[in-house]
Amino acid sequence: MMADPERLRMLAAIMEIEPDFLEECIRHGALSPEDLAESTPSQLARLRRIRRICRGLEIDVFAGCIIVDLVDRMDGLQRELERLRAIAENEPTDL
């Protein structure tokens, strides 16, 4: 389901993102038309990351979405690993 073109242009202007890029993001599942209604700062930051990666690496939106998703997952795993290490360091050892 695609967003209303006029609404898409209006939101693109508010978000300072090109309408064509926003439409590509919807087409490739980076966000849904429903997400546009409640765009958050984190969604905007994610879209800008995708745009920056796509431009910098000269890749399409689909590939940019995959890269951003993988980086986000790696960041989450890194935070979890650091949390587990902190827990392990605070546990008493039985020697």
N, CA, C and O of each residue as an XYZ file, in Angstrom:
380
protein
N       0.838     -1.172      0.000
C       0.000      0.000      0.000
C       0.890      1.245      0.000
O       1.765      1.385      0.854
N       0.670      2.123     -0.934
C       1.478      3.336     -1.045
C       0.764      4.493     -0.357
O      -0.462      4.508     -0.249
N       1.535      5.444      0.097
C       0.988      6.624      0.745
C       0.431      7.568     -0.304
O       0.829      7.526     -1.469
N      -0.492      8.418      0.118
C      -1.044      9.452     -0.740
C       0.103     10.351     -1.220
O       0.866     10.857     -0.398
N       0.237     10.560     -2.550
C       1.375     11.339     -3.065
C       1.479     12.750     -2.481
O       2.580     13.228     -2.207
N       0.346     13.411     -2.292
C       0.382     14.765     -1.739
C       0.872     14.745     -0.289
O       1.678     15.580      0.121
N       0.376     13.791      0.463
C       0.812     13.646      1.860
C       2.294     13.295      1.925
O       3.023     13.788      2.786
N       2.726     12.444      1.010
C       4.130     12.054      0.948
C       5.017     13.269      0.686
O       6.058     13.427      1.324
N       4.610     14.130     -0.252
C       5.388     15.345     -0.548
C       5.428     16.281      0.660
O       6.464     16.868      0.972
N       4.274     16.410      1.341
C       4.213     17.285      2.504
C       5.133     16.770      3.614
O       5.896     17.537      4.201
N       5.055     15.489      3.893
C       5.905     14.903      4.933
C       7.376     14.958      4.555
O       8.232     15.184      5.410
N       7.670     14.756      3.287
C       9.056     14.835      2.830
C       9.615     16.230      3.069
O      10.769     16.384      3.469
N       8.794     17.245      2.823
C       9.239     18.621      3.056
C       9.469     18.870      4.539
O      10.462     19.490      4.920
N       8.557     18.388      5.375
C       8.693     18.560      6.820
C       9.943     17.836      7.326
O      10.678     18.357      8.164
N      10.173     16.621      6.802
C      11.295     15.806      7.250
C      12.603     16.180      6.559
O      13.669     15.675      6.912
N      12.512     17.068      5.574
C      13.668     17.487      4.778
C      14.327     16.308      4.085
O      15.551     16.177      4.067
N      13.480     15.446      3.510
C      13.922     14.279      2.749
C      13.209     14.304      1.407
O      12.038     14.677      1.337
N      13.892     13.917      0.350
C      13.303     13.931     -0.978
C      12.103     12.985     -1.051
O      12.165     11.866     -0.543
N      11.003     13.434     -1.688
C       9.810     12.578     -1.813
C      10.103     11.243     -2.504
O       9.575     10.207     -2.100
N      10.934     11.264     -3.536
C      11.266     10.017     -4.242
C      11.987      9.042     -3.319
O      11.724      7.840     -3.347
N      12.891      9.564     -2.507
C      13.616      8.717     -1.564
C      12.655      8.134     -0.534
O      12.738      6.951     -0.201
N      11.750      8.959     -0.033
C      10.762      8.499      0.946
C       9.877      7.412      0.345
O       9.564      6.423      1.009
N       9.479      7.592     -0.895
C       8.670      6.585     -1.583
C       9.435      5.276     -1.754
O       8.869      4.195     -1.588
N      10.721      5.374     -2.087
C      11.563      4.173     -2.201
C      11.650      3.448     -0.860
O      11.597      2.219     -0.812
N      11.781      4.203      0.220
C      11.858      3.606      1.553
C      10.579      2.835      1.876
O      10.631      1.751      2.456
N       9.444      3.395      1.502
C       8.174      2.705      1.717
C       8.109      1.453      0.860
O       7.711      0.389      1.335
N       8.497      1.577     -0.385
C       8.452      0.439     -1.311
C       9.313     -0.722     -0.823
O       8.943     -1.884     -0.991
N      10.457     -0.413     -0.222
C      11.381     -1.460      0.222
C      11.217     -1.840      1.689
O      12.004     -2.620      2.225
N      10.197     -1.288      2.334
C       9.887     -1.704      3.700
C      10.686     -1.036      4.796
O      10.635     -1.476      5.945
N      11.423      0.014      4.477
C      12.162      0.719      5.525
C      11.201      1.390      6.496
O      11.526      1.580      7.668
N      10.032      1.743      6.013
C       8.956      2.240      6.845
C       7.653      2.023      6.110
O       7.643      1.824      4.895
N       6.569      2.059      6.834
C       5.259      1.854      6.225
C       4.549      3.199      6.125
O       4.927      4.153      6.806
N       3.517      3.281      5.277
C       2.765      4.540      5.206
C       2.206      4.934      6.575
O       2.086      6.121      6.878
N       1.866      3.946      7.397
C       1.362      4.234      8.736
C       2.442      4.887      9.607
O       2.144      5.726     10.458
N       3.694      4.491      9.379
C       4.804      5.079     10.143
C       4.932      6.574      9.878
O       5.373      7.332     10.742
N       4.541      6.992      8.675
C       4.656      8.403      8.323
C       3.746      9.274      9.178
O       4.064     10.431      9.454
N       2.617      8.717      9.594
C       1.662      9.480     10.396
C       2.235      9.827     11.758
O       1.884     10.858     12.333
N       3.103      8.990     12.275
C       3.669      9.209     13.603
C       5.184      9.187     13.550
O       5.833      8.511     14.349
N       5.744      9.927     12.609
C       7.199      9.918     12.454
C       7.854     10.446     13.728
O       7.475     11.485     14.269
N       8.838      9.699     14.178
C       9.556     10.029     15.406
C      10.972     10.476     15.063
O      11.438     10.247     13.947
N      11.650     11.103     15.997
C      13.040     11.492     15.740
C      13.913     10.289     15.380
O      14.811     10.413     14.547
N      13.663      9.123     15.992
C      14.483      7.954     15.672
C      14.204      7.461     14.249
O      15.123      7.016     13.562
N      12.945      7.534     13.799
C      12.641      7.156     12.414
C      13.317      8.112     11.443
O      13.877      7.691     10.431
N      13.261      9.395     11.756
C      13.897     10.387     10.893
C      15.408     10.152     10.841
O      16.014     10.228      9.772
N      16.007      9.870     11.981
C      17.445      9.595     12.020
C      17.776      8.355     11.192
O      18.781      8.325     10.482
N      16.927      7.336     11.286
C      17.145      6.104     10.509
C      17.061      6.381      9.016
O      17.886      5.888      8.247
N      16.072      7.165      8.599
C      15.941      7.510      7.178
C      17.144      8.303      6.685
O      17.629      8.095      5.572
N      17.611      9.201      7.518
C      18.790      9.992      7.124
C      20.037      9.118      7.040
O      20.889      9.332      6.177
N      20.149      8.133      7.933
C      21.278      7.180      7.856
C      21.214      6.396      6.556
O      22.219      6.233      5.865
N      20.026      5.914      6.234
C      19.863      5.148      4.990
C      20.235      6.018      3.797
O      20.961      5.581      2.903
N      19.734      7.251      3.787
C      20.032      8.162      2.669
C      21.532      8.424      2.562
O      22.092      8.408      1.466
N      22.180      8.666      3.705
C      23.618      8.949      3.703
C      24.413      7.741      3.188
O      25.350      7.903      2.407
N      24.043      6.540      3.621
C      24.727      5.327      3.170
C      24.501      5.099      1.684
O      25.429      4.756      0.951
N      23.275      5.291      1.247
C      22.959      5.089     -0.177
C      23.762      6.039     -1.058
O      24.310      5.641     -2.085
N      23.821      7.283     -0.645
C      24.580      8.272     -1.428
C      26.080      7.991     -1.366
O      26.767      8.004     -2.388
N      26.578      7.738     -0.161
C      28.013      7.543      0.020
C      28.549      6.312     -0.688
O      29.655      6.332     -1.229
N      27.764      5.237     -0.685
C      28.208      3.986     -1.306
C      27.639      3.784     -2.704
O      27.949      2.808     -3.387
N      26.788      4.743     -3.116
C      26.140      4.663     -4.424
C      25.407      3.336     -4.592
O      25.622      2.598     -5.554
N      24.526      3.056     -3.615
C      23.728      1.837     -3.639
C      22.249      2.217     -3.588
O      21.903      3.361     -3.291
N      21.382      1.246     -3.879
C      19.951      1.536     -3.842
C      19.418      1.475     -2.413
O      20.112      1.052     -1.489
N      18.172      1.907     -2.259
C      17.553      1.994     -0.941
C      17.442      0.617     -0.283
O      17.646      0.493      0.925
N      17.127     -0.395     -1.048
C      17.004     -1.744     -0.498
C      18.303     -2.173      0.186
O      18.285     -2.665      1.315
N      19.422     -1.986     -0.499
C      20.719     -2.345      0.079
C      21.037     -1.466      1.287
O      21.582     -1.948      2.279
N      20.700     -0.188      1.206
C      20.931      0.712      2.331
C      20.145      0.292      3.558
O      20.646      0.370      4.680
N      18.901     -0.157      3.344
C      18.068     -0.631      4.456
C      18.685     -1.858      5.116
O      18.698     -1.976      6.341
N      19.187     -2.758      4.303
C      19.819     -3.961      4.849
C      21.039     -3.583      5.692
O      21.224     -4.113      6.788
N      21.851     -2.689      5.194
C      23.050     -2.268      5.926
C      22.674     -1.627      7.253
O      23.249     -1.958      8.289
N      21.713     -0.714      7.226
C      21.301     -0.042      8.462
C      20.714     -1.043      9.449
O      20.995     -0.964     10.645
N      19.902     -1.984      8.969
C      19.345     -3.013      9.851
C      20.454     -3.839     10.500
O      20.410     -4.108     11.700
N      21.440     -4.239      9.712
C      22.542     -5.039     10.255
C      23.369     -4.256     11.262
O      23.761     -4.798     12.296
N      23.638     -2.994     10.975
C      24.399     -2.165     11.912
C      23.608     -1.988     13.209
O      24.181     -2.056     14.296
N      22.294     -1.762     13.102
C      21.469     -1.631     14.304
C      21.490     -2.914     15.131
O      21.573     -2.861     16.358
N      21.416     -4.055     14.471
C      21.470     -5.329     15.192
C      22.818     -5.521     15.870
O      22.887     -5.977     17.012
N      23.886     -5.173     15.167
C      25.225     -5.292     15.759
C      25.353     -4.387     16.979
O      25.921     -4.789     17.994
N      24.829     -3.171     16.884
C      24.870     -2.247     18.022
C      24.118     -2.833     19.214
O      24.588     -2.762     20.349
N      22.944     -3.414     18.948
C      22.167     -4.033     20.015
C      22.898     -5.198     20.654
O      22.891     -5.345     21.876
N      23.529     -6.025     19.835
C      24.292     -7.158     20.360
C      25.498     -6.690     21.166
O      25.843     -7.291     22.183
N      26.134     -5.624     20.711
C      27.282     -5.072     21.441
C      26.848     -4.566     22.815
O      27.525     -4.807     23.814
N      25.708     -3.861     22.859
C      25.199     -3.376     24.151
C      24.871     -4.547     25.078
O      25.171     -4.500     26.270
N      24.262     -5.585     24.534
C      23.922     -6.763     25.331
C      25.184     -7.453     25.854
O      25.231     -7.875     27.009
N      26.195     -7.566     25.010
C      27.462     -8.175     25.423
C      28.105     -7.369     26.546
O      28.596     -7.940     27.519
N      28.104     -6.049     26.415
C      28.676     -5.207     27.460
C      27.896     -5.346     28.768
O      28.490     -5.348     29.846
N      26.570     -5.463     28.679
C      25.742     -5.645     29.860
C      26.074     -6.968     30.550
O      26.209     -7.028     31.772
N      26.204     -8.024     29.750
C      26.526     -9.339     30.313
C      27.921     -9.363     30.921
O      28.141    -10.003     31.949
N      28.858     -8.676     30.295
C      30.214     -8.600     30.857
C      30.203     -7.882     32.200
O      30.886     -8.292     33.139
N      29.422     -6.804     32.286
C      29.339     -6.057     33.545
C      28.741     -6.927     34.639
O      29.190     -6.872     35.784
N      27.741     -7.724     34.307
C      27.135     -8.636     35.282
C      28.159     -9.672     35.723
O      28.293     -9.954     36.914
N      28.885    -10.240     34.755
C      29.879    -11.276     35.066
C      31.003    -10.719     35.935
O      31.512    -11.425     36.805
N      31.394     -9.474     35.715
C      32.464     -8.871     36.509
C      32.032     -8.624     37.950
O      32.870     -8.609     38.852
N      30.754     -8.434     38.173
C      30.246     -8.128     39.510
C      29.862     -9.374     40.297
O      29.541     -9.275     41.481
N      29.887    -10.535     39.671
C      29.574    -11.771     40.380
C      30.792    -12.249     41.158
O      31.917    -12.202     40.661
N      30.557    -12.710     42.383
C      31.703    -13.240     43.154
C      32.193    -14.548     42.532
O      31.411    -15.350     42.021
N      33.487    -14.734     42.590
C      34.071    -15.989     42.069
C      34.327    -16.930     43.224
O      34.724    -16.516     44.313
N      34.095    -18.189     42.969
C      34.320    -19.238     43.989
C      35.666    -19.900     43.715
O      35.749    -20.834     42.918
N      36.704    -19.425     44.364
C      38.034    -20.009     44.189
C      38.460    -20.744     45.409
O      39.557    -21.302     45.442
